[in-house]
Every structure is written in structure tokens, then in C-alpha cells.
Amino acid sequence: MSCGNPHETDCADALDRLYEYIDGELTPEVKDKIRVHLDECAPCLDEAGVERAVKALVSRSCSETAPDGLRQRVLARLDQARQQAADA
């Protein structure tokens, strides 16, 4: 995905780090770069909102923690789907 506008942090880079951003797993420097990108890029901000909503829904619906292997497989498939959508 790209909004077509130039940004210091590319849309693809921002979206690739989106889950880490939402989960608070980034260094302060990288977190600030993603936040700035989301502040100036409406399509990526919309995507971030969808991702936050999905995570909140899953969190409310699931009381058990997924095994680490399952989490990694799900994230890999989401990355694969995102890449296919970007290539389309």
C-alpha cells in the first residue's frame, strides 16, 4: 500500500512495523517515525485503526494465550497476505 505521497518513512515500511508499533515493541526512535508517518498518512492511519480494532476484538474474545508457534504462523500468513495485496 502506498498513498503516493512522499514520506520520511515509506508506507510499506510503516505497515510492516504496524503490529510492533501497536504492541509497543519498537525503540522510541522507530516508534516516533511510525507515529509521524501515521499522523501524515490517512490510508496508513486507517489501516492502523483496523489492526487495533482486530487486536481488541481478539483480546476481548480470547481468554487463553495462543502458543508461540501459532502466533508466529498467523503473523507470517498476515505478512504474506499483506505482501500479495501490495503486489496486486
Distance bins in CASP14 RR format, pairs under 12 A and 6 or more apart:
PFRMAT RR
TARGET T0000
AUTHOR 0000-0000-0000
RMODE 2
METHOD distances of the structure
MODEL  1
1 10 0 0 0 0 0 1 0 0 0 0 0
1 11 1 0 1 0 0 0 0 0 0 0 0
1 12 1 0 0 1 0 0 0 0 0 0 0
1 13 0 0 0 0 0 1 0 0 0 0 0
1 14 0 0 0 0 1 0 0 0 0 0 0
1 15 1 0 0 1 0 0 0 0 0 0 0
1 16 0 0 0 0 0 1 0 0 0 0 0
1 18 0 0 0 0 0 1 0 0 0 0 0
1 41 0 0 0 0 1 0 0 0 0 0 0
1 42 0 0 0 0 0 1 0 0 0 0 0
1 43 1 0 0 1 0 0 0 0 0 0 0
1 44 1 0 0 1 0 0 0 0 0 0 0
1 45 0 0 0 0 0 1 0 0 0 0 0
1 46 0 0 0 0 1 0 0 0 0 0 0
1 47 1 0 0 1 0 0 0 0 0 0 0
1 48 0 0 0 0 0 1 0 0 0 0 0
1 50 0 0 0 0 0 1 0 0 0 0 0
1 82 0 0 0 0 1 0 0 0 0 0 0
1 83 0 0 0 0 0 1 0 0 0 0 0
1 84 0 0 0 0 0 1 0 0 0 0 0
1 85 1 0 0 1 0 0 0 0 0 0 0
1 86 1 0 0 1 0 0 0 0 0 0 0
1 87 0 0 0 0 0 1 0 0 0 0 0
1 88 0 0 0 0 0 1 0 0 0 0 0
2 9 0 0 0 0 0 1 0 0 0 0 0
2 10 1 0 0 1 0 0 0 0 0 0 0
2 11 1 0 1 0 0 0 0 0 0 0 0
2 12 1 0 0 1 0 0 0 0 0 0 0
2 13 0 0 0 0 0 1 0 0 0 0 0
2 14 0 0 0 0 0 1 0 0 0 0 0
2 15 0 0 0 0 1 0 0 0 0 0 0
2 37 0 0 0 0 0 1 0 0 0 0 0
2 41 0 0 0 0 1 0 0 0 0 0 0
2 43 0 0 0 0 1 0 0 0 0 0 0
2 44 0 0 0 0 1 0 0 0 0 0 0
2 47 0 0 0 0 0 1 0 0 0 0 0
2 85 0 0 0 0 0 1 0 0 0 0 0
2 86 0 0 0 0 1 0 0 0 0 0 0
3 10 0 0 0 0 0 1 0 0 0 0 0
3 11 1 0 1 0 0 0 0 0 0 0 0
3 12 0 0 0 0 0 1 0 0 0 0 0
3 14 0 0 0 0 0 1 0 0 0 0 0
3 15 0 0 0 0 0 1 0 0 0 0 0
3 37 0 0 0 0 0 1 0 0 0 0 0
3 38 0 0 0 0 0 1 0 0 0 0 0
3 40 0 0 0 0 1 0 0 0 0 0 0
3 41 1 0 1 0 0 0 0 0 0 0 0
3 42 1 0 0 1 0 0 0 0 0 0 0
3 43 1 0 1 0 0 0 0 0 0 0 0
3 44 1 0 0 1 0 0 0 0 0 0 0
3 45 0 0 0 0 1 0 0 0 0 0 0
3 46 0 0 0 0 0 1 0 0 0 0 0
3 47 0 0 0 0 0 1 0 0 0 0 0
4 10 0 0 0 0 0 1 0 0 0 0 0
4 11 1 0 0 1 0 0 0 0 0 0 0
4 12 0 0 0 0 0 1 0 0 0 0 0
4 41 0 0 0 0 1 0 0 0 0 0 0
4 42 0 0 0 0 0 1 0 0 0 0 0
4 43 0 0 0 0 1 0 0 0 0 0 0
4 44 0 0 0 0 0 1 0 0 0 0 0
5 11 0 0 0 0 1 0 0 0 0 0 0
5 37 0 0 0 0 0 1 0 0 0 0 0
5 40 1 0 0 1 0 0 0 0 0 0 0
5 41 1 0 0 1 0 0 0 0 0 0 0
5 42 0 0 0 0 1 0 0 0 0 0 0
5 43 0 0 0 0 1 0 0 0 0 0 0
5 44 0 0 0 0 0 1 0 0 0 0 0
6 37 0 0 0 0 0 1 0 0 0 0 0
6 40 0 0 0 0 0 1 0 0 0 0 0
6 41 0 0 0 0 0 1 0 0 0 0 0
7 13 0 0 0 0 1 0 0 0 0 0 0
7 14 1 0 0 1 0 0 0 0 0 0 0
7 15 0 0 0 0 0 1 0 0 0 0 0
7 33 0 0 0 0 1 0 0 0 0 0 0
7 34 0 0 0 0 0 1 0 0 0 0 0
7 36 0 0 0 0 1 0 0 0 0 0 0
7 37 1 0 1 0 0 0 0 0 0 0 0
7 38 0 0 0 0 0 1 0 0 0 0 0
7 39 0 0 0 0 0 1 0 0 0 0 0
7 40 1 0 0 1 0 0 0 0 0 0 0
7 41 1 0 0 1 0 0 0 0 0 0 0
7 42 0 0 0 0 0 1 0 0 0 0 0
7 43 0 0 0 0 0 1 0 0 0 0 0
7 44 0 0 0 0 1 0 0 0 0 0 0
7 45 0 0 0 0 0 1 0 0 0 0 0
8 14 0 0 0 0 1 0 0 0 0 0 0
8 32 0 0 0 0 0 1 0 0 0 0 0
8 33 1 0 0 1 0 0 0 0 0 0 0
8 34 0 0 0 0 0 1 0 0 0 0 0
8 35 0 0 0 0 0 1 0 0 0 0 0
8 36 1 0 0 1 0 0 0 0 0 0 0
8 37 1 0 0 1 0 0 0 0 0 0 0
8 39 0 0 0 0 0 1 0 0 0 0 0
8 40 0 0 0 0 1 0 0 0 0 0 0
8 41 0 0 0 0 0 1 0 0 0 0 0
9 15 0 0 0 0 0 1 0 0 0 0 0
9 16 0 0 0 0 0 1 0 0 0 0 0
9 17 0 0 0 0 1 0 0 0 0 0 0
9 18 0 0 0 0 0 1 0 0 0 0 0
9 21 0 0 0 0 0 1 0 0 0 0 0
9 26 0 0 0 0 0 1 0 0 0 0 0
9 29 0 0 0 0 0 1 0 0 0 0 0
9 30 0 0 0 0 1 0 0 0 0 0 0
9 31 0 0 0 0 0 1 0 0 0 0 0
9 32 0 0 0 0 1 0 0 0 0 0 0
9 33 1 0 1 0 0 0 0 0 0 0 0
9 34 1 0 0 1 0 0 0 0 0 0 0
9 35 0 0 0 0 1 0 0 0 0 0 0
9 36 1 0 0 1 0 0 0 0 0 0 0
9 37 1 0 1 0 0 0 0 0 0 0 0
9 38 0 0 0 0 1 0 0 0 0 0 0
9 39 0 0 0 0 0 1 0 0 0 0 0
9 40 0 0 0 0 1 0 0 0 0 0 0
9 41 0 0 0 0 1 0 0 0 0 0 0
9 44 0 0 0 0 1 0 0 0 0 0 0
10 16 0 0 0 0 1 0 0 0 0 0 0
10 17 0 0 0 0 0 1 0 0 0 0 0
10 33 0 0 0 0 0 1 0 0 0 0 0
10 34 0 0 0 0 0 1 0 0 0 0 0
10 37 0 0 0 0 1 0 0 0 0 0 0
10 41 0 0 0 0 0 1 0 0 0 0 0
10 44 0 0 0 0 0 1 0 0 0 0 0
10 86 0 0 0 0 0 1 0 0 0 0 0
11 17 0 0 0 0 0 1 0 0 0 0 0
11 18 0 0 0 0 0 1 0 0 0 0 0
11 34 0 0 0 0 0 1 0 0 0 0 0
11 37 1 0 0 1 0 0 0 0 0 0 0
11 38 0 0 0 0 0 1 0 0 0 0 0
11 40 0 0 0 0 0 1 0 0 0 0 0
11 41 1 0 0 1 0 0 0 0 0 0 0
11 42 0 0 0 0 0 1 0 0 0 0 0
11 43 1 0 0 1 0 0 0 0 0 0 0
11 44 1 0 1 0 0 0 0 0 0 0 0
11 45 0 0 0 0 0 1 0 0 0 0 0
11 46 0 0 0 0 0 1 0 0 0 0 0
11 47 0 0 0 0 1 0 0 0 0 0 0
11 48 0 0 0 0 0 1 0 0 0 0 0
11 82 0 0 0 0 0 1 0 0 0 0 0
11 86 0 0 0 0 1 0 0 0 0 0 0
12 18 0 0 0 0 0 1 0 0 0 0 0
12 37 0 0 0 0 0 1 0 0 0 0 0
12 41 0 0 0 0 0 1 0 0 0 0 0
12 43 0 0 0 0 0 1 0 0 0 0 0
12 44 0 0 0 0 1 0 0 0 0 0 0
12 47 0 0 0 0 0 1 0 0 0 0 0
12 79 0 0 0 0 0 1 0 0 0 0 0
12 82 0 0 0 0 1 0 0 0 0 0 0
12 83 0 0 0 0 1 0 0 0 0 0 0
12 85 0 0 0 0 0 1 0 0 0 0 0
12 86 1 0 0 1 0 0 0 0 0 0 0
12 87 0 0 0 0 0 1 0 0 0 0 0
13 20 0 0 0 0 0 1 0 0 0 0 0
13 21 0 0 0 0 0 1 0 0 0 0 0
13 26 0 0 0 0 0 1 0 0 0 0 0
13 30 0 0 0 0 1 0 0 0 0 0 0
13 33 0 0 0 0 1 0 0 0 0 0 0
13 34 0 0 0 0 1 0 0 0 0 0 0
13 37 0 0 0 0 1 0 0 0 0 0 0
13 41 0 0 0 0 0 1 0 0 0 0 0
13 44 0 0 0 0 0 1 0 0 0 0 0
13 86 0 0 0 0 0 1 0 0 0 0 0
14 20 0 0 0 0 0 1 0 0 0 0 0
14 21 0 0 0 0 1 0 0 0 0 0 0
14 22 0 0 0 0 0 1 0 0 0 0 0
14 26 0 0 0 0 0 1 0 0 0 0 0
14 30 0 0 0 0 0 1 0 0 0 0 0
14 31 0 0 0 0 0 1 0 0 0 0 0
14 32 0 0 0 0 0 1 0 0 0 0 0
14 33 1 0 0 1 0 0 0 0 0 0 0
14 34 1 0 1 0 0 0 0 0 0 0 0
14 35 0 0 0 0 1 0 0 0 0 0 0
14 36 0 0 0 0 1 0 0 0 0 0 0
14 37 1 0 1 0 0 0 0 0 0 0 0
14 38 1 0 0 1 0 0 0 0 0 0 0
14 39 0 0 0 0 0 1 0 0 0 0 0
14 40 0 0 0 0 0 1 0 0 0 0 0
14 41 1 0 0 1 0 0 0 0 0 0 0
14 43 0 0 0 0 0 1 0 0 0 0 0
14 44 1 0 1 0 0 0 0 0 0 0 0
14 45 0 0 0 0 1 0 0 0 0 0 0
14 47 0 0 0 0 1 0 0 0 0 0 0
14 48 0 0 0 0 1 0 0 0 0 0 0
14 51 0 0 0 0 0 1 0 0 0 0 0
14 82 0 0 0 0 0 1 0 0 0 0 0
15 21 0 0 0 0 1 0 0 0 0 0 0
15 22 0 0 0 0 0 1 0 0 0 0 0
15 34 0 0 0 0 1 0 0 0 0 0 0
15 37 0 0 0 0 1 0 0 0 0 0 0
15 38 0 0 0 0 1 0 0 0 0 0 0
15 41 0 0 0 0 1 0 0 0 0 0 0
15 43 0 0 0 0 1 0 0 0 0 0 0
15 44 1 0 0 1 0 0 0 0 0 0 0
15 45 0 0 0 0 0 1 0 0 0 0 0
15 46 0 0 0 0 0 1 0 0 0 0 0
15 47 1 0 0 1 0 0 0 0 0 0 0
15 48 0 0 0 0 1 0 0 0 0 0 0
15 49 0 0 0 0 0 1 0 0 0 0 0
15 50 0 0 0 0 0 1 0 0 0 0 0
15 51 0 0 0 0 1 0 0 0 0 0 0
15 78 0 0 0 0 0 1 0 0 0 0 0
15 79 0 0 0 0 1 0 0 0 0 0 0
15 81 0 0 0 0 0 1 0 0 0 0 0
15 82 1 0 0 1 0 0 0 0 0 0 0
15 83 0 0 0 0 0 1 0 0 0 0 0
15 85 0 0 0 0 0 1 0 0 0 0 0
15 86 0 0 0 0 1 0 0 0 0 0 0
16 26 0 0 0 0 0 1 0 0 0 0 0
16 30 0 0 0 0 0 1 0 0 0 0 0
16 34 0 0 0 0 1 0 0 0 0 0 0
16 37 0 0 0 0 0 1 0 0 0 0 0
16 44 0 0 0 0 0 1 0 0 0 0 0
16 47 0 0 0 0 0 1 0 0 0 0 0
16 75 0 0 0 0 0 1 0 0 0 0 0
16 78 0 0 0 0 0 1 0 0 0 0 0
16 79 1 0 0 1 0 0 0 0 0 0 0
16 82 1 0 0 1 0 0 0 0 0 0 0
16 83 0 0 0 0 1 0 0 0 0 0 0
16 86 0 0 0 0 1 0 0 0 0 0 0
17 23 0 0 0 0 0 1 0 0 0 0 0
17 24 0 0 0 0 0 1 0 0 0 0 0
17 25 0 0 0 0 1 0 0 0 0 0 0
17 26 1 0 0 1 0 0 0 0 0 0 0
17 27 0 0 0 0 0 1 0 0 0 0 0
17 29 0 0 0 0 0 1 0 0 0 0 0
17 30 1 0 0 1 0 0 0 0 0 0 0
17 31 0 0 0 0 1 0 0 0 0 0 0
17 32 0 0 0 0 0 1 0 0 0 0 0
17 33 0 0 0 0 1 0 0 0 0 0 0
17 34 1 0 1 0 0 0 0 0 0 0 0
17 35 0 0 0 0 0 1 0 0 0 0 0
17 37 0 0 0 0 1 0 0 0 0 0 0
17 38 0 0 0 0 0 1 0 0 0 0 0
17 44 0 0 0 0 0 1 0 0 0 0 0
17 47 0 0 0 0 0 1 0 0 0 0 0
17 48 0 0 0 0 0 1 0 0 0 0 0
17 51 0 0 0 0 0 1 0 0 0 0 0
17 79 0 0 0 0 0 1 0 0 0 0 0
17 82 0 0 0 0 0 1 0 0 0 0 0
18 24 0 0 0 0 0 1 0 0 0 0 0
18 25 0 0 0 0 0 1 0 0 0 0 0
18 26 0 0 0 0 0 1 0 0 0 0 0
18 30 0 0 0 0 0 1 0 0 0 0 0
18 31 0 0 0 0 0 1 0 0 0 0 0
18 34 1 0 0 1 0 0 0 0 0 0 0
18 35 0 0 0 0 0 1 0 0 0 0 0
18 37 0 0 0 0 0 1 0 0 0 0 0
18 38 0 0 0 0 1 0 0 0 0 0 0
18 41 0 0 0 0 0 1 0 0 0 0 0
18 44 1 0 0 1 0 0 0 0 0 0 0
18 45 0 0 0 0 0 1 0 0 0 0 0
18 46 0 0 0 0 0 1 0 0 0 0 0
18 47 1 0 0 1 0 0 0 0 0 0 0
18 48 1 0 1 0 0 0 0 0 0 0 0
18 49 0 0 0 0 1 0 0 0 0 0 0
18 50 0 0 0 0 1 0 0 0 0 0 0
18 51 1 0 1 0 0 0 0 0 0 0 0
18 52 0 0 0 0 1 0 0 0 0 0 0
18 54 0 0 0 0 0 1 0 0 0 0 0
18 55 0 0 0 0 0 1 0 0 0 0 0
18 75 0 0 0 0 0 1 0 0 0 0 0
18 78 0 0 0 0 0 1 0 0 0 0 0
18 79 0 0 0 0 0 1 0 0 0 0 0
18 82 0 0 0 0 1 0 0 0 0 0 0
19 25 1 0 0 1 0 0 0 0 0 0 0
19 26 0 0 0 0 0 1 0 0 0 0 0
19 34 0 0 0 0 0 1 0 0 0 0 0
19 47 0 0 0 0 0 1 0 0 0 0 0
19 48 0 0 0 0 1 0 0 0 0 0 0
19 50 0 0 0 0 0 1 0 0 0 0 0
19 51 1 0 0 1 0 0 0 0 0 0 0
19 52 0 0 0 0 0 1 0 0 0 0 0
19 54 0 0 0 0 0 1 0 0 0 0 0
19 55 0 0 0 0 1 0 0 0 0 0 0
19 71 0 0 0 0 0 1 0 0 0 0 0
19 72 0 0 0 0 0 1 0 0 0 0 0
19 74 0 0 0 0 0 1 0 0 0 0 0
19 75 1 0 0 1 0 0 0 0 0 0 0
19 76 0 0 0 0 0 1 0 0 0 0 0
19 78 0 0 0 0 1 0 0 0 0 0 0
19 79 0 0 0 0 1 0 0 0 0 0 0
19 82 0 0 0 0 0 1 0 0 0 0 0
20 26 1 0 1 0 0 0 0 0 0 0 0
20 27 0 0 0 0 1 0 0 0 0 0 0
20 30 0 0 0 0 1 0 0 0 0 0 0
20 31 0 0 0 0 1 0 0 0 0 0 0
20 33 0 0 0 0 0 1 0 0 0 0 0
20 34 0 0 0 0 1 0 0 0 0 0 0
20 48 0 0 0 0 0 1 0 0 0 0 0
20 51 0 0 0 0 0 1 0 0 0 0 0
20 75 0 0 0 0 0 1 0 0 0 0 0
20 79 0 0 0 0 0 1 0 0 0 0 0
21 27 0 0 0 0 0 1 0 0 0 0 0
21 28 0 0 0 0 0 1 0 0 0 0 0
21 30 0 0 0 0 1 0 0 0 0 0 0
21 31 1 0 0 1 0 0 0 0 0 0 0
21 32 0 0 0 0 0 1 0 0 0 0 0
21 33 0 0 0 0 1 0 0 0 0 0 0
21 34 1 0 1 0 0 0 0 0 0 0 0
21 35 1 0 0 1 0 0 0 0 0 0 0
21 36 0 0 0 0 0 1 0 0 0 0 0
21 37 0 0 0 0 1 0 0 0 0 0 0
21 38 0 0 0 0 1 0 0 0 0 0 0
21 44 0 0 0 0 0 1 0 0 0 0 0
21 45 0 0 0 0 0 1 0 0 0 0 0
21 47 0 0 0 0 0 1 0 0 0 0 0
21 48 1 0 0 1 0 0 0 0 0 0 0
21 49 0 0 0 0 0 1 0 0 0 0 0
21 51 0 0 0 0 1 0 0 0 0 0 0
21 52 0 0 0 0 1 0 0 0 0 0 0
21 55 0 0 0 0 0 1 0 0 0 0 0
22 31 0 0 0 0 0 1 0 0 0 0 0
22 34 0 0 0 0 1 0 0 0 0 0 0
22 35 0 0 0 0 0 1 0 0 0 0 0
22 38 0 0 0 0 0 1 0 0 0 0 0
22 47 0 0 0 0 0 1 0 0 0 0 0
22 48 1 0 0 1 0 0 0 0 0 0 0
22 49 0 0 0 0 1 0 0 0 0 0 0
22 50 0 0 0 0 0 1 0 0 0 0 0
22 51 1 0 0 1 0 0 0 0 0 0 0
22 52 1 0 1 0 0 0 0 0 0 0 0
22 53 0 0 0 0 0 1 0 0 0 0 0
22 54 0 0 0 0 1 0 0 0 0 0 0
22 55 1 0 0 1 0 0 0 0 0 0 0
22 56 0 0 0 0 1 0 0 0 0 0 0
22 58 0 0 0 0 0 1 0 0 0 0 0
22 59 0 0 0 0 0 1 0 0 0 0 0
23 31 0 0 0 0 0 1 0 0 0 0 0
23 34 0 0 0 0 0 1 0 0 0 0 0
23 51 0 0 0 0 0 1 0 0 0 0 0
23 52 0 0 0 0 0 1 0 0 0 0 0
23 55 0 0 0 0 1 0 0 0 0 0 0
23 59 0 0 0 0 0 1 0 0 0 0 0
23 71 0 0 0 0 0 1 0 0 0 0 0
23 75 0 0 0 0 0 1 0 0 0 0 0
24 30 0 0 0 0 0 1 0 0 0 0 0
24 31 1 0 0 1 0 0 0 0 0 0 0
24 34 0 0 0 0 0 1 0 0 0 0 0
24 35 0 0 0 0 0 1 0 0 0 0 0
24 52 0 0 0 0 0 1 0 0 0 0 0
24 55 0 0 0 0 0 1 0 0 0 0 0
25 31 0 0 0 0 1 0 0 0 0 0 0
25 34 0 0 0 0 0 1 0 0 0 0 0
26 32 0 0 0 0 1 0 0 0 0 0 0
26 33 0 0 0 0 1 0 0 0 0 0 0
26 34 1 0 0 1 0 0 0 0 0 0 0
26 35 0 0 0 0 1 0 0 0 0 0 0
27 33 0 0 0 0 1 0 0 0 0 0 0
27 34 0 0 0 0 0 1 0 0 0 0 0
28 34 0 0 0 0 0 1 0 0 0 0 0
28 35 0 0 0 0 0 1 0 0 0 0 0
29 35 0 0 0 0 0 1 0 0 0 0 0
29 36 0 0 0 0 0 1 0 0 0 0 0
30 36 0 0 0 0 0 1 0 0 0 0 0
30 37 0 0 0 0 0 1 0 0 0 0 0
31 37 0 0 0 0 0 1 0 0 0 0 0
31 38 0 0 0 0 0 1 0 0 0 0 0
32 38 0 0 0 0 0 1 0 0 0 0 0
32 39 0 0 0 0 0 1 0 0 0 0 0
33 39 0 0 0 0 0 1 0 0 0 0 0
33 40 0 0 0 0 0 1 0 0 0 0 0
33 41 0 0 0 0 0 1 0 0 0 0 0
34 40 0 0 0 0 0 1 0 0 0 0 0
34 41 0 0 0 0 0 1 0 0 0 0 0
34 44 0 0 0 0 1 0 0 0 0 0 0
34 45 0 0 0 0 0 1 0 0 0 0 0
34 47 0 0 0 0 0 1 0 0 0 0 0
34 48 0 0 0 0 1 0 0 0 0 0 0
35 41 0 0 0 0 0 1 0 0 0 0 0
35 44 0 0 0 0 0 1 0 0 0 0 0
35 45 0 0 0 0 0 1 0 0 0 0 0
35 48 0 0 0 0 1 0 0 0 0 0 0
36 44 0 0 0 0 0 1 0 0 0 0 0
36 45 0 0 0 0 0 1 0 0 0 0 0
37 43 0 0 0 0 0 1 0 0 0 0 0
37 44 1 0 0 1 0 0 0 0 0 0 0
37 45 0 0 0 0 1 0 0 0 0 0 0
37 47 0 0 0 0 0 1 0 0 0 0 0
37 48 0 0 0 0 1 0 0 0 0 0 0
38 44 1 0 1 0 0 0 0 0 0 0 0
38 45 1 0 1 0 0 0 0 0 0 0 0
38 46 0 0 0 0 1 0 0 0 0 0 0
38 47 0 0 0 0 1 0 0 0 0 0 0
38 48 1 0 1 0 0 0 0 0 0 0 0
38 49 0 0 0 0 1 0 0 0 0 0 0
38 51 0 0 0 0 0 1 0 0 0 0 0
38 52 0 0 0 0 0 1 0 0 0 0 0
39 45 1 0 0 1 0 0 0 0 0 0 0
39 48 0 0 0 0 0 1 0 0 0 0 0
41 47 0 0 0 0 1 0 0 0 0 0 0
41 48 0 0 0 0 1 0 0 0 0 0 0
42 48 0 0 0 0 0 1 0 0 0 0 0
42 49 0 0 0 0 0 1 0 0 0 0 0
43 49 0 0 0 0 0 1 0 0 0 0 0
43 50 0 0 0 0 0 1 0 0 0 0 0
44 50 0 0 0 0 0 1 0 0 0 0 0
44 51 0 0 0 0 0 1 0 0 0 0 0
45 51 0 0 0 0 0 1 0 0 0 0 0
45 52 0 0 0 0 0 1 0 0 0 0 0
46 52 0 0 0 0 0 1 0 0 0 0 0
46 53 0 0 0 0 0 1 0 0 0 0 0
47 53 0 0 0 0 0 1 0 0 0 0 0
47 54 0 0 0 0 0 1 0 0 0 0 0
47 78 0 0 0 0 0 1 0 0 0 0 0
47 82 0 0 0 0 1 0 0 0 0 0 0
47 85 0 0 0 0 0 1 0 0 0 0 0
47 86 0 0 0 0 0 1 0 0 0 0 0
48 54 0 0 0 0 0 1 0 0 0 0 0
48 55 0 0 0 0 0 1 0 0 0 0 0
49 55 0 0 0 0 1 0 0 0 0 0 0
49 56 0 0 0 0 1 0 0 0 0 0 0
49 57 0 0 0 0 0 1 0 0 0 0 0
50 56 0 0 0 0 0 1 0 0 0 0 0
50 57 0 0 0 0 0 1 0 0 0 0 0
50 78 0 0 0 0 0 1 0 0 0 0 0
50 82 0 0 0 0 0 1 0 0 0 0 0
51 57 0 0 0 0 0 1 0 0 0 0 0
51 58 0 0 0 0 0 1 0 0 0 0 0
51 75 0 0 0 0 0 1 0 0 0 0 0
51 78 0 0 0 0 1 0 0 0 0 0 0
51 82 0 0 0 0 0 1 0 0 0 0 0
52 58 0 0 0 0 0 1 0 0 0 0 0
52 59 0 0 0 0 0 1 0 0 0 0 0
53 59 0 0 0 0 0 1 0 0 0 0 0
53 60 0 0 0 0 0 1 0 0 0 0 0
54 60 0 0 0 0 0 1 0 0 0 0 0
54 61 0 0 0 0 0 1 0 0 0 0 0
54 62 0 0 0 0 0 1 0 0 0 0 0
54 74 0 0 0 0 0 1 0 0 0 0 0
54 78 0 0 0 0 1 0 0 0 0 0 0
55 61 0 0 0 0 0 1 0 0 0 0 0
55 62 0 0 0 0 0 1 0 0 0 0 0
55 74 0 0 0 0 0 1 0 0 0 0 0
55 75 0 0 0 0 0 1 0 0 0 0 0
55 78 0 0 0 0 0 1 0 0 0 0 0
56 62 0 0 0 0 0 1 0 0 0 0 0
58 64 0 0 0 0 0 1 0 0 0 0 0
58 65 0 0 0 0 0 1 0 0 0 0 0
58 66 0 0 0 0 1 0 0 0 0 0 0
58 71 0 0 0 0 0 1 0 0 0 0 0
58 74 0 0 0 0 1 0 0 0 0 0 0
59 65 0 0 0 0 0 1 0 0 0 0 0
59 66 0 0 0 0 0 1 0 0 0 0 0
62 70 0 0 0 0 0 1 0 0 0 0 0
62 71 0 0 0 0 0 1 0 0 0 0 0
64 70 0 0 0 0 0 1 0 0 0 0 0
65 71 0 0 0 0 1 0 0 0 0 0 0
66 72 0 0 0 0 1 0 0 0 0 0 0
66 73 0 0 0 0 1 0 0 0 0 0 0
66 74 1 0 0 1 0 0 0 0 0 0 0
66 75 0 0 0 0 0 1 0 0 0 0 0
67 73 0 0 0 0 1 0 0 0 0 0 0
67 74 0 0 0 0 0 1 0 0 0 0 0
68 74 0 0 0 0 0 1 0 0 0 0 0
68 75 0 0 0 0 0 1 0 0 0 0 0
69 75 0 0 0 0 1 0 0 0 0 0 0
69 76 0 0 0 0 1 0 0 0 0 0 0
70 76 0 0 0 0 0 1 0 0 0 0 0
70 77 0 0 0 0 0 1 0 0 0 0 0
71 77 0 0 0 0 0 1 0 0 0 0 0
71 78 0 0 0 0 0 1 0 0 0 0 0
72 78 0 0 0 0 0 1 0 0 0 0 0
72 79 0 0 0 0 0 1 0 0 0 0 0
73 79 0 0 0 0 0 1 0 0 0 0 0
73 80 0 0 0 0 0 1 0 0 0 0 0
74 80 0 0 0 0 0 1 0 0 0 0 0
74 81 0 0 0 0 0 1 0 0 0 0 0
75 81 0 0 0 0 0 1 0 0 0 0 0
75 82 0 0 0 0 0 1 0 0 0 0 0
76 82 0 0 0 0 0 1 0 0 0 0 0
76 83 0 0 0 0 0 1 0 0 0 0 0
77 83 0 0 0 0 0 1 0 0 0 0 0
77 84 0 0 0 0 0 1 0 0 0 0 0
78 84 0 0 0 0 0 1 0 0 0 0 0
78 85 0 0 0 0 0 1 0 0 0 0 0
79 85 0 0 0 0 0 1 0 0 0 0 0
79 86 0 0 0 0 0 1 0 0 0 0 0
80 86 0 0 0 0 0 1 0 0 0 0 0
80 87 0 0 0 0 0 1 0 0 0 0 0
81 87 0 0 0 0 0 1 0 0 0 0 0
81 88 0 0 0 0 0 1 0 0 0 0 0
82 88 0 0 0 0 0 1 0 0 0 0 0
END
